[in-house]
Amino acid sequence: MKALSPCLQAFPRECTESFQEGHKRAFEFFGGVPTRISYDNLKIAVTKITGSRQRELTSEFLRLKSHYLFESHFCLVRRANEKGHVENLVGYCRRNFLVPIPKVNTLTELNEELERRCRVDLDRTLRGKSASKRELLREELAKMLDLPRQAFDARRVTGASANSLSLVQYDTNRYSVPVKYAHRQITIVASVDEVRLTFQGELIARHSRHWGREKHVFDRRPRGYEAPCCNLEKLLKNKPRTRSYYTVDFLQVLASLSIFKQVLALFYLPTV
């Protein structure tokens, strides 16, 4: 882009969902879609390098391309000079948008502030240019693709089986589903903000996405949702009362309940 207009957003880490969401936000920021975008050979987009410029692409990157209809161009391996403008722009954004560190409380606030600073930067006129970035961007929009009428769903879909504690693991964390879905195969639809859990096409649970590791998540439940272990007898029925049964998962489920102290005696087994 001749305007060299940055769109800067922060994500907890690089993954398929943040890669897709970053494209979506950038296209909405610019008001259009470039006809061609250059990429490094990142694994999120490329499964195999088959030639100097030829690549086998991941299914999720193909889905992104087919929605926005842009062409992809990949840099040659170990040719850093092909992306010099990108590296320079990254350095400019770091120095001007992130120094000093913005004072925010959440990632959402940080991204709102970064977007505001990017929009202010559009009024800047670069040396050697006859117009501001905003005016140059307006000229380029005439050559860009229109945004699709239907919004892109930036998400990754996978499957996992709910365990005996009605917990489904995704990305090292465990998310709860109603107890009747224990041992069932669950479809996971994950975005940068939330994790939706479905069974045979029906939404059975929705959670805020947790970006930590080895965490248990029980919040945000749709209508009719039955919290795991809300009826403790369902979980304890026909289970052996032995110390080995009480796993970390089981104890963390109990710890999340308001009645934890009341049921503590149920699984405390004094030695005889």
Secondary structure, 3 states (H helix, E strand, C coil): CCCCCCCCCCCCCCCHHHHHHHHHHHHHHHCCECCEEEECCCCCCEEEECCCCCEEECHHHHHHHHHHCCEEEECCCCCHHHHHHHHHHHHHHHHHHCCCCCCCCCHHHHHHHHHHHHHHHCCCCCCCCCCCHHHHHHHHHCCCECCCCCCCCCCEEEEEECCCCCEEEECCEEEECCHHHCCCEEEEEECCCEEEEEECCEEEEEEECCCCCCCEECCCCCCCCCCCCCCHHHHHCCCCCCHHHCCHHHHHHHHCCCCHHHHHHHHCCCCC
